């Protein structure tokens, strides 16, 4: 008997799948923006946003490490 979708155990997404899902979600949101007419407009914007997010995350990690060492951030 075939198992339904609810019966299957969902395996956690890999990092690649998570990144792909995140990018697809961001592209879907950006498609709704009237100022961005095509992928040539959206790709540089998406790359820049991802870079800024990465930079922010790295700054937070470094601030947490400094706090654990008892240093000023």
ZIBELCOR-V909467 format. One line per field, one symbol per residue. phi: phi as a letter, one per 30 degrees, with the letter a starting at -180 (. if undefined). psi: psi as a letter, one per 40 degrees, with the letter a starting at -180 (. if undefined). burial: # if it has 16 or more other ideal C-beta (glycine too) atoms within 10 Angstrom, else .. Layout:
BEGIN
phi = ???
psi = ???
burial = ???
END
This chain:
BEGIN
phi = .dddddddddddddeddddddddddddddddddddcdadddddddddddddddddddddddddddddddicdd
psi = hiiidddihhiiiidddddddddddddddddehdehdiddddddddddddddddddddddddddddddeeii.
burial = .............................#.....#.....#...#...........................
END
